[in-house]
Amino acid sequence: MHGRIVKTFAGKVARLLFADCCVLCGAGGSDGWFCVRCTALLPRNDGACRRCAKPLALPTELRLCAGCQTAPPAFAASRAALRYEFPVDSALKSIKFNRRLYLVPAFSSLLLQELEQHFSDTDALLPVPLHHWRQAGRGFNQARELCRPLARATGLPLLRNVKRVRATRPQSGLEARERRRNLRQAFAVHGALDCRRPLIVDDIMTTGETCDQLARLLLRHGASSVRVLVVARA
């Protein structure tokens, strides 16, 4: 897995920077992206809801949270490699706001494991789009950066004709109803959708509203099933 991710340009740069060091703490002796101590600290999202990946305190036989039992999202399933807790939360924020893109290949390697184990029939990858104003200000789309190593490792195409056509307020801090209203008609598909089982990819999923809106759009344009893969679930 690690060797396949390191073939990307970002992966090569990260390996040059860190060699045999952990990308989180810098400790030596690492034979992968993370040292033994940081690997043990990673909050794996085991026992989560199989529909929305929400961590479950007491996993049920259905493995569905209460929300997905009463009002399931449009996407059929989702996986989050980790929970949005320390040290993952600070690492993902540093990618997005401090441009520490050398961390991307490490987290993409975790996504690749989830993709191959749970979504092997995927036929296209969709990084959650940013509006062009926000992407211009940030300089990159973190979801797209996470997707690039996955595309190279699997040969899957990136969907480039799904756009965020309306600038929206940041979702953080908004209530569920406000999030839904904020994303109304925010995305559009330009042209035909050349896939049947797209996989939405992002860094963090909080309520799942963004992925739900994207899934509804993709289903309206001919997708037969939409799934979601994220690094971390809040």
Summary of the structure (lengths in Angstrom):
residues: 234
radius of gyration: 17.2
end to end distance: 25.7
largest distance: 49.7
contacts: 747
relative contact order: 0.17
helix: 40%
strand: 15%
